[in-house]
Amino acid sequence: MLMPTDTFFTRRRTVRRYSDRQLSDDTLRELFEEASHAPTTGNMQLYSAVVTRSAEMKRRLAPMHFGQPQLQGCQAAVTVCADLRRFTRWCEISGAEAGFDNLQMFFAGVLDAAMFAQQLCTAAEGRGLGTCYLGTTTYNAPEIAEALSLPQLVVPVTTVTVGYPDECPADPGRLPVEAIMHQESYEDFSDSRLRELYAAKEAREDSRRFVEENSLENLAQVFARVRYPRESNERFSESFAAFIRKAGINF
């Protein structure tokens, strides 16, 4: 079922449970074609994407994504990478020296990969498919890179699961536009204004349940202490930074 264009973006949902309906190779290729027209730095397309469809490879990748069920339930898992290798090698065989093994160009590759991934999601959802980002990709980048045979200068950035939905997720809620839209210069909100902007999010039934289940005082503590604690953030940051350097990117 195609989503109405006038409410496409406000009604889209992340889908984590998929039906057994098959996603054809032709449809997947068409999605890639559409996604490849996303904005890109200097029209260089500093990204590549590895498609995982086999049950065996999904099982291999599953622990690297902490067993999230949408990985094994989807019709295709797409690992999107910042790829500085292809362009660098093209320059080399063309008698040009590409200085792309640095933080500036790596970040360009990350932006390119992110824009491709989002356009892939939009293209898929426009055809009635469901998608889900796996933010765990960078947590275990070394293991994922080994599993997918990623060479030097290719770094996994995110993974998108794709399939036909077997659920209709509820509206997850978003912050009001006033929280993210700044006019002319950044407004560093006062404490009282911040509380106002997060009030609706904190008042949601699922938010209150998260707080109660974790025996905490508020939703902010759930995010900071349970979901994304400092010690985990720092451990995965160190691992990812080391992997990026090992992949040949200097910073």
C-alpha positions in Angstrom: 0.0 0.0 0.0 1.4 3.3 -1.1 1.5 6.2 1.4 -0.4 9.4 0.5 2.1 12.0 -0.5 0.5 14.8 1.5 1.1 13.0 4.8 4.1 10.8 3.7 6.7 12.2 6.1 4.5 12.9 9.1 3.0 9.4 9.0 6.1 7.3 8.2 7.1 4.9 11.0 10.1 2.7 11.7 9.2 -0.9 11.1 10.9 -3.7 13.0 8.6 -6.6 12.2 8.3 -7.9 8.6 6.1 -10.3 6.7 7.3 -13.3 4.7 6.5 -11.5 1.4 9.5 -11.6 -0.8 11.4 -8.5 -2.0 12.4 -9.0 -5.6 16.0 -8.4 -6.8 14.6 -6.0 -9.4 12.7 -4.0 -6.8 15.8 -3.8 -4.6 17.9 -2.7 -7.5 15.4 0.0 -8.3 15.5 1.2 -4.8 19.3 1.5 -5.0 19.0 3.4 -8.3 16.6 5.9 -6.7 18.8 6.2 -3.6 21.9 6.8 -5.7 20.4 10.2 -6.7 20.7 11.5 -3.2 22.8 14.6 -2.6 26.5 13.8 -2.4 29.8 15.7 -1.7 31.2 17.0 -5.0 29.2 14.4 -6.9 31.8 11.8 -5.8 29.4 9.4 -4.1 31.8 8.4 -1.3 29.7 5.5 -0.2 29.0 1.8 -0.9 26.4 -0.5 0.4 26.6 -4.2 1.1 23.3 -6.2 0.8 22.8 -9.1 3.1 19.9 -11.5 2.1 21.0 -15.0 3.1 19.8 -16.4 6.4 23.3 -17.6 7.1 24.9 -14.2 6.8 22.1 -12.6 8.8 22.8 -15.1 11.6 26.4 -14.2 11.5 25.7 -10.5 11.7 23.0 -10.8 14.4 25.3 -10.8 17.5 27.1 -7.7 16.1 23.8 -5.9 16.2 23.0 -7.3 19.7 20.4 -9.7 18.4 17.9 -7.2 17.2 15.1 -9.3 15.6 14.5 -7.0 12.7 17.8 -8.1 11.2 16.9 -11.7 10.8 13.3 -10.9 10.0 13.9 -8.5 7.1 14.1 -9.3 3.4 17.4 -7.4 3.0 19.8 -5.8 5.4 21.8 -3.0 3.8 25.1 -2.0 5.4 26.0 1.5 4.2 29.6 2.4 4.3 31.7 5.5 3.9 33.8 4.4 0.9 37.0 6.4 0.2 38.6 3.5 -1.4 36.8 3.4 -4.8 37.4 7.1 -5.5 41.0 6.9 -4.3 41.8 3.9 -6.5 40.1 5.6 -9.5 42.4 8.6 -9.0 45.4 6.4 -8.7 44.8 4.6 -11.9 44.2 7.9 -13.6 47.5 9.4 -12.5 46.0 11.6 -9.8 46.9 11.6 -6.1 43.8 11.7 -3.9 44.4 13.0 -0.4 41.3 11.3 1.0 42.7 9.4 3.9 41.9 12.1 6.5 39.1 13.2 8.8 37.7 15.8 6.4 37.1 13.4 3.6 36.0 10.6 6.0 33.3 13.0 7.3 32.3 13.7 3.7 31.9 9.9 3.2 29.8 9.6 6.3 27.5 12.4 5.1 27.2 10.8 1.7 26.5 7.4 3.2 23.8 8.9 5.5 22.1 10.7 2.7 22.1 7.6 0.6 20.7 5.6 3.5 17.9 8.0 4.1 16.9 8.3 0.4 16.9 4.4 0.4 14.4 4.5 3.3 12.3 7.1 1.6 12.2 5.2 -1.7 11.4 1.9 0.1 8.6 3.5 2.2 7.1 5.1 -0.9 6.6 1.7 -2.3 4.9 0.3 0.8 8.0 -1.3 2.3 9.2 -0.8 5.9 12.7 0.2 7.0 14.6 0.4 10.2 18.0 2.0 11.0 20.4 -0.1 13.1 22.5 2.4 15.0 24.6 -0.5 16.3 26.7 -0.6 13.2 29.5 1.6 14.5 29.4 -0.2 17.9 30.9 -3.3 16.4 32.5 -1.9 13.2 35.6 -4.1 13.3 33.6 -7.3 13.4 31.1 -6.1 10.8 33.9 -5.1 8.5 35.5 -8.5 8.8 32.2 -10.3 8.2 31.6 -8.2 5.0 35.2 -8.3 3.8 35.5 -4.5 3.8 39.0 -3.3 2.6 41.0 -0.3 3.7 39.3 3.1 3.5 35.8 1.5 3.7 34.0 2.0 7.1 30.5 0.8 8.0 28.3 3.7 9.0 24.8 2.4 9.4 22.6 -0.6 8.5 19.0 -0.4 7.1 16.7 -3.3 7.3 14.1 -3.5 4.5 11.0 -5.6 4.1 7.2 -5.6 3.8 5.6 -4.5 7.1 3.9 -6.9 9.5 3.0 -4.2 12.0 1.5 -0.7 12.1 3.7 1.1 14.7 2.2 3.9 16.8 3.3 7.5 16.5 6.6 7.6 18.4 6.2 11.3 19.0 8.7 14.1 18.2 9.9 17.2 19.8 8.0 20.4 18.6 9.6 22.2 15.7 10.5 25.1 18.1 13.0 22.7 19.8 15.0 22.3 16.6 14.5 25.4 14.5 16.6 28.4 15.3 16.2 31.7 13.6 19.4 33.5 12.5 21.4 32.2 15.5 21.4 29.4 18.0 19.2 29.8 21.0 20.6 28.1 24.1 17.3 27.4 25.9 16.7 28.3 29.6 16.0 25.4 32.0 12.3 26.3 32.1 12.0 26.4 28.3 13.8 23.0 28.0 11.3 21.5 30.3 8.5 22.9 28.2 9.9 21.5 25.0 10.3 18.0 26.5 7.1 18.0 28.5 5.0 16.2 25.9 7.7 13.6 25.3 8.0 12.9 29.1 4.2 12.7 29.5 3.8 9.9 27.0 2.6 6.6 28.4 5.5 4.7 27.0 8.0 7.2 28.5 6.4 6.9 31.9 6.6 3.2 31.6 10.3 3.3 30.8 10.9 5.4 33.9 8.9 3.1 36.1 10.5 -0.1 34.7 14.0 1.3 35.4 13.1 2.7 38.9 14.3 6.1 37.9 13.1 9.6 38.4 12.6 10.8 34.8 13.1 10.0 31.1 16.4 11.9 30.8 17.9 9.4 33.4 16.6 6.5 31.3 18.6 7.8 28.3 21.7 8.8 30.2 22.0 5.9 32.6 20.3 2.9 30.9 20.1 3.3 27.1 23.3 5.3 26.4 25.5 5.3 29.5 28.8 7.2 29.5 30.9 4.1 30.0 29.4 2.3 27.0 29.6 5.4 24.8 33.3 5.9 25.7 34.1 2.2 25.2 32.5 2.0 21.7 34.0 5.4 20.8 37.5 4.1 21.5 36.9 0.9 19.6 35.4 2.8 16.6 38.2 5.4 16.5 40.9 2.7 16.6 39.1 0.9 13.7 38.9 4.0 11.6 42.6 4.5 12.0 43.3 0.9 11.2 41.2 1.3 8.1 43.8 3.9 6.9 42.1 7.1 7.9 44.4 9.5 9.7 43.1 11.9 12.3 
